[in-house]
Structures are given as structure tokens and as C-alpha cells.
């Protein structure tokens, strides 16, 4: 089974850093939105970890005609404040979206002038959804946490010699959320009709309470 296993250390970090559990599902936009009618981040509860200096962020977005999406990434300093909006984002990007609802992605490797995430540091990322592209106020706002970690030697060796299919299982078992999701999404795009891959995708999402997204299309 493709089960994501966060470690006890990350649970302790969540408490000691005074982080709130990620708000993964936004509120409805007056019932006008297509698809699930909500905005979701593809993250586990708590802090999602990665060994990748430039992980890919995934979320599910509904649609209501033509809308605007804004994605921001901030460095989190537990000694300062949880009010991220008072700081300048490391990344700020926005786009006009329309068409079918589904799961989409932002590879941080494609962001201009973004420095690699630092090992041991935690970052806050948010997605804001504007039903009216000209509005200053987001109709939906979801957020989560990402922390870059250093791989232990055994896991690094396992990943280096594994196929992509095997890497997904290793990453999920090691608590590397972004590697597990990105690898499985890559496989699904290459083999969209493979029932085993769809089963693994469902199991991964169920393991973090996001089973509602299991049958939603990949829109990138």
C-alpha cells in the first residue's frame, strides 16, 4: 500500500514552532464553482518535508468562468511571527485560470530568481483563489508548510539505485511528501490507464485524508 508515514520528529516540530495545522480546504465561493467547489492543497497535516531544493507544489482548483490564482512562498522564522503577510514573499506568482477544474502544479525549479530551499529551514506557502480576477480580496485561501531535510545515507542510497516506481514507495515511507506526490504524478501522466498506479494514488491520498481528490484529473 502507498501510505505516507510522517515521522514523530515532524509532529514535535509542529508543536514547538507554534505552527497551525495546514488549512487544506477553502470555503465555498457562493456555490458558483465547478468541480468539488473547493480549493485544496495536496499536503499532509502538519509540516510536509522534502529533500528537493526545488519541490513541486500541487493543489486542486475549482473553476467559475475566469478566475485568478495567486501563489506565495515565505521563509518561516518561528522567533518572529506567524503573520507572513508582513514579510516580502520569496516567490509571488499569479495567473488567470479558466476551463475545467482539477489538480495543478507549480514546479519551484521554474521560478525566476528563487534560491534553493535551505536544509533545516521551514517555509510557508499559500494559494489564493479570486472568483473575480479584478478583486483585491481572495474568495478562497489555503496554506501549508514545507521543510527541506537532509537525506540520511541509507535512504539516499536506496533512492539512487531505484526506479521511479520504487522511489515513490521509498519517499512515502521516509516521509518525503513532495517526492512521493511528484513521482506518482509523473507515472500517472506517463501511464494514465494503469489501474495499479491509480490504486497507489488513491492509497497515498487516503493516508493523509485527501481521498476526495483521488478521482480528480491532472490538469498540467
N, C-alpha and C positions, 0 to 999 in steps of 0.2 A: 504494500500500500504506500502511496505517495503522501506521507504525513510529515508536516513541518514540526520540528521539535526545537522550540526556543529553549535557551539554557537558563538555569537558575540565576546565573550572574546577571543576565539582562533584566530579570524581574527585580533583582535587588537594585540595579542601576535605575530602573524606572522610579522606584520609591525614593532613593537618595537624591536624585536630581530633580525631584518635585514635578515630574512630567505628568501630564494628564494622559489617560488612555486616548489614542488617536480617535478623532471624530471621523469615522469612515463613511458615514451616510448622511447626506444633506437633507434638508427639509423640502417638501414639495413646492413647486413653483405654480401655485394656484391651480393645480390639476391639469395644466396645459401641456405637460411634457410627454413625449412619446417614449416607448420602451418601458423600462421599470419606473420611470417618473422620478428617479432619484440620481444623485451623484455619489459615486463610491470610490474610495481609494482601495487599490489592491495591496493592502498591508495587513500584517497580523496585529493583534492587540499589543500594545507596548512598543518597544523600540525594535525596528527591523534592522538587521545587520547585513553587512556586505564586506567582501574583501576587494571589491572592484573600486578603483579610484573614480570611475565614471559610471555608476549604475544606471540602469534604465528604469524610469518611473512609469507605473501603469495606473490607469484609473478607468472607470466606466462613466460615460457621459450620456445623458438623455438628449433629446432634441425638441425644440419647439420652433420650427421655422429656421430663422437665422439667429444665432446666439454668439456670445463672446466667452472665451475661456482664458483665464489668466493663471499662470503657474509661477510661484515664487519659491526660492530656496534661501534659507538663512542659516548662518552658523549659530549654534546654541551655546550660550555661556551660562551655566547654572548659577554662577555667582552674581549675575546681573539681573535678569528679569525674564519672565515668560511673555512679556509684551513685545513680540517680534516686530510689530509694525513700526516701532520707534527706531529700528535699525535699517540700514540700506541692505536690500537683498543681494546675495551673491549672484543670483540669477533671477531675472524677471522677464517673462515671455508671455505673449498673448496672441490669440488668433481668433478669427471669425470662423465659426463652425456651422454646418448645416448638413442635412441629409439624414442617414439612418443612425439610430443610437447604437452604441457598442463600446467595446474596450479599446482604448487607445494608449499611446505611449509617448514618452519623451526621453530619448537617449541623452544623458548628460554629456556624452562624448561629442555631441553635435553642437553643444552650446558654445558660443563665441566667447573667448577670454575667461572661461571658467577654470579656476585652478582645480587640480585633483582633490578629492576629499582626503582629509588628513587622518591617518591611522589614530584611533583612540578618541577622535572628536565626534560629536553628535550634531546633527543638522535637522532643522525643522522645514518641512515642505508643505505647501498648501495648493489646492486647486480651487479657484473661484469661478462660478458659472453665472453669467449675466443673461437673463432672458431677453432683455433689451440691450443690444450691443452698445448703445449710446449712454447707458445708465452708468452712474458712478457707484451704485450700491449693488453688491453681489446678491443674487437671489439664493444662491447656494454656496456654502463654504465648508470644505472638508480639509483635514490636515493630518499629518503623521510625522514619524521620526525615522531618521536613518543614521546609523552609526557605522563608520568604517572600522573594521577589525583586521588584525594581522592573522593570517592563517598559521596554524601550528604545522610543524614539518610533516607529520603523518598525513593530515588532510591535503596539504599542498601536493604531496607525492601521489596520493590517490587520484586527485583531480588531473594531474599532469598526464597520467597514463590511461585515463578513462575516456570512453566515447561520450558524446554529448548526452545520450540517454542515461549512461551511468553517472555522469556529472550531476544531472538533475537530482537523482536519488541521494548522492553524496552530499550535495549542497543542502537539500531539505533536512537530512539527518543531522547535519552540522549546524543548522540554524541560519544558513546563509540565504535569506529570503529572496533577495533580488536575483541571485544567480539561479535559484530554483525556478522562479517565475519566468525569467528571461529565456532560460534554456528550454523550458517546456513550451513556451510560446513559439520559439524558433522551430521546434519539432512539429508543432501543430500547423504552422504555416507551410512547412515542407510536406507534411503528410496529413492534410485536413480530413481525410476519410478514415484514418486509422482509429478503430474503436478502443484499442488499448491506450493510446495517447489521451483520448477523451476521458477515459476512466481515470487515468492518473491526474489529469487536470481537475476533474471533479473531486477526487480524493484530497488533493492539495488545498483546494478552496474550502472544502468541508472542514478540514482540520483547523482552519482559522476562522470559521463561522461566516464564510462568504459563499455558501452554496447557492445563494440566489443568483450569482454571476456565472454559474457553471455552463449554462447553455447560451450565454450571450456571445455574439460574433466578435471577432477580432477585426478592427477597422483600420489597420495600418499595415 
